[in-house]
Amino acid sequence: MAELKKVACEAIDKVASELNNISQELWKNPELNFNEHHAHSVLTDFLENQGFHVERKYKLDTAFRATFGDDSAGPHVAVLCEYDALPEIGHACGHNLIAELGVAAGVGIKAAMEASGQPIGKLIVLGTPAEEGGGGKILLDDKRAFDNIDVAMMSHPAPGVILKPTMLARQRVTVTYKGKASHAAAFPWEGINALDAAVTCYQTVSCMRQQMKPTWRVHGIITKGGVRPNIIPEEAEMEFYIRAPTREELNVLREKVIGCFESAATATGCKVEYDFSEMPYLNVINNEALASSFETNAKELGLDFKEHTMPTGNVPLGSTDMGNVSYVVPSIHPFFYIGTDEVNHTRGFTGATGAPAAQPYTIIQGKAMAMTAIDVFTNKELFQKIKTEFDNEPQRKA
């Protein structure tokens, strides 16, 4: 096994400059969710040149599936790539690096599989578009893309290292208040102010935060508040994200915010409609056995989990559609340091994801993923432990 891991790491080192070029190409050409056509082309061309069987536009226009190995020989291990960017600020979440380390891991795993001299399993490098709000992995799961996959792995850049981050379940909701327009100066008593309802709702949610659990999150904006100051707004619209550590807690929080929405309507005489997204992001269930294997391999590569820890510890770190994957396939989603204290979704982090300093950290992640996949392929006891833990996970049964 040690020799196969060495082969994997050496194979990654051989294409390190190409991997950096891929990352830079994505970073210089950021694309929003479901429009990652250039990234799709760059990544699939590289994987095809590396000898993978590549299925372009796999179930979604900008998704792909690159495979190597034998369907019946052993575990099916998937390494996931993300590659969409954010509006206006580009790769401020570092998905260019996620794509880079994903294909790096693929190259390393493939080399080890070839060196083993016998069929040991199947490798899938899966391109998953539209993580930033589009739920690409949820759509892929709906289309059965994760059927016959035994293990799924990815790693995400951050201002610090966390092996098993707390990623929250999240649901988006649009709230619409409807009132009655009137002249705001001449006949204000004839109007019913929808903007007042939205403002009251916003303040009520803010008041509720005092009694919210520290791990719950509710944040929103007013997206529509009227047309002119001298017309009492007859319609106002808001958008909120609600987040909680588990699917069960998310349902509890959902009922609480509904109370805020409805009470604001009652107070102002407006009518209210609320529409919850049908594709909530679920919390990430970190598979302990798989994470332990990854940790061991990363430490062998020199990664110190006590160094570059997240400044605020393992606080909730937003949400991802990888959470939905973790409910159907044993998964890990570690966070890795890239040489900056800048935080995700800022222009400073955008700069860091394109900087040379990020490269050694990213390559280590790709190698650690490859080594972990080799463990899954060759260690039957580990593979059984991963499956047993997943089958008995209480959150999946809730």
Protein Blocks (a to p, Z undefined) as FASTA:
>chain_A
ZZmmmmmmmmmmmmmmmmmmmmmmmmmmccdehiammmmmmmmmmmmmnopacdehehia
kbccddedjfklmccddddddfbdcehjlpmnopmmmmmmmmmmmmmmmmmmmmnopafb
dcdddddehknonommmmmmmnopmgoiabdcdddddfbdcfbacddddddddddddddd
ddfklmmmlpccfklmmmmmmmmmmmmmmmpcfkbccddddfbgbjbfklccfbdcdddd
dddfbfklmmmmmmmmmmmmmmmmmmnopacdddddfbdcddddddfklmmmmmmmmmmn
opafkgopafkljadebjafklmmmmmoccddddddehiabdehiaklmmmmmpmklmmm
mmmmmmmmmmmmmmmmmmmklmmmmmmmmmmmmklmZZ
